[in-house]
Amino acid sequence: MTSELVTVAPETTPEEAMDLMTRFRCRHLPVLENQQVVGIVSIGDLVRWVRSAQEEEIETLRHYVWGEATHS
């Protein structure tokens, strides 16, 4: 446990959240809106986000390399 509570706002980007988790060595960040907890972001949430973003980019590049039309 840490004595300093690190929180994020709903508009915090995944990249910013990952930076905070790395800097403060924490695995969860409470999400506050108007000083009320509205959720919690975990390291697992961010890992899934990174994986999804990478898979999407790989698929886009695959379509580009093979000359296929994208479906987005």
C-alpha angles and dihedrals in degrees: 000000000000126000092219113070112217114203138175136209124238090255093055109122121235089245091055091047091051090050091052093048090051095045096046095033096233132139100207135043123195112225111224128195118177088350091301124116108244098168149331128249116209131197086247090058090054094046089053090049092051092047092049092048091049093048090051092050092048090051091049091050091047090054090048095049094047094042094240122151114250120238098215 
